[in-house]
Amino acid sequence: MEKASNTLDYILDTVPVVHPLESYLSLLKFEGKLIIIGAVPRPLQFIASDLILGKKSISGSFVGGIEETQELLDFWAERGLTSMIEIVKMDYVNKAFERMERNDVRYRFVLDVAGSNLE
């Protein structure tokens, strides 16, 4: 994390549970933006000087419609960006939720419904 300090223009924070923001804010460049799209059930906290000294900002957004989603996909494709994910099948969903509650998740979970045995 120290090597990545002050290197990112944007961070899309999709974490849907309470979590510290300081480590994310330290990764942002001057005028960087942290965009929260994970619906957190309680308030998130941060140190104001982490924002003020780097002219950083925190904003939020619900998942947009088709047009907004396409804009986001185009933005990522133009810049060669990718996501790190962990694909799980339906029979692993409860275990995945348990891992999220324990904060034992390194990548975003993607549910493979098509590859799951749903009978």
C-alpha positions in Angstrom: 0.0 0.0 0.0 2.8 2.4 0.8 4.3 2.0 -2.7 0.9 2.8 -4.2 0.4 5.9 -2.1 -0.7 9.0 -4.1 -0.9 7.1 -7.4 -4.6 6.8 -8.2 -7.0 9.4 -9.7 -10.2 7.5 -8.7 -11.3 4.7 -6.5 -14.7 3.0 -6.9 -15.5 1.8 -3.4 -18.0 -1.1 -3.7 -17.6 -2.4 -0.1 -21.2 -2.7 1.4 -20.1 -2.8 5.1 -18.5 -0.3 7.5 -14.8 0.0 6.7 -12.0 2.6 7.3 -11.4 5.1 4.5 -7.9 6.3 5.5 -6.0 3.7 3.6 -8.1 4.4 0.4 -7.6 8.2 0.7 -3.9 7.7 1.1 -3.8 6.0 -2.4 -5.4 9.0 -4.1 -3.4 11.6 -6.0 -3.8 15.4 -5.5 -7.5 16.1 -6.3 -8.3 12.4 -6.4 -11.8 11.1 -6.0 -13.2 8.3 -3.8 -16.6 7.3 -5.2 -18.7 5.2 -2.8 -21.2 2.9 -4.5 -21.6 0.2 -1.8 -24.7 0.8 0.3 -23.2 0.9 3.8 -25.7 0.6 6.7 -23.9 2.9 9.1 -21.9 6.1 8.7 -18.3 5.9 7.4 -15.6 7.9 9.1 -12.5 9.6 7.8 -10.0 12.2 8.9 -10.8 15.6 7.4 -7.2 16.6 6.9 -6.8 13.5 4.6 -9.2 15.3 2.2 -8.2 18.9 2.8 -4.5 18.6 2.3 -4.8 16.8 -1.0 -7.9 18.5 -2.3 -9.4 15.1 -2.4 -13.2 14.4 -2.5 -15.6 11.7 -1.5 -18.8 11.3 -3.5 -21.5 8.6 -3.9 -23.7 7.2 -6.6 -26.3 4.5 -7.0 -25.7 2.1 -9.9 -26.9 4.0 -13.0 -29.0 2.9 -15.8 -27.9 1.3 -19.1 -26.4 4.6 -20.5 -24.3 5.3 -17.3 -23.2 1.7 -17.1 -22.1 1.8 -20.8 -20.1 5.0 -20.1 -18.3 3.3 -17.2 -17.5 0.3 -19.3 -16.2 2.5 -22.1 -14.1 4.5 -19.7 -12.5 1.3 -18.3 -12.0 -0.2 -21.8 -10.3 3.0 -23.1 -7.8 2.9 -20.3 -7.3 -0.9 -20.2 -8.6 -1.2 -16.7 -9.8 -4.5 -15.2 -11.3 -5.8 -12.0 -10.0 -8.6 -9.7 -12.8 -10.9 -8.9 -13.6 -14.2 -7.2 -16.2 -16.2 -9.0 -18.5 -18.3 -6.7 -21.3 -20.7 -7.5 -24.7 -20.6 -5.8 -23.8 -23.4 -3.4 -21.1 -21.1 -2.0 -23.2 -18.0 -1.4 -23.7 -18.5 2.3 -20.0 -19.1 2.8 -19.3 -16.0 0.8 -21.5 -13.9 3.0 -19.8 -15.3 6.1 -16.4 -14.4 4.6 -17.6 -10.8 3.9 -18.8 -10.5 7.5 -15.4 -11.6 8.7 -13.7 -9.2 6.3 -12.0 -12.2 4.7 -12.5 -11.1 1.1 -9.6 -10.0 -1.1 -11.6 -9.5 -4.4 -15.2 -8.7 -5.3 -17.4 -11.7 -5.4 -19.2 -12.5 -8.7 -22.0 -15.0 -8.5 -21.9 -17.5 -11.4 -25.6 -18.4 -11.7 -25.2 -19.9 -15.2 -22.5 -22.3 -14.0 -24.4 -23.3 -10.8 -26.6 -26.4 -10.3 -29.9 -24.7 -9.5 -32.0 -27.8 -9.4 
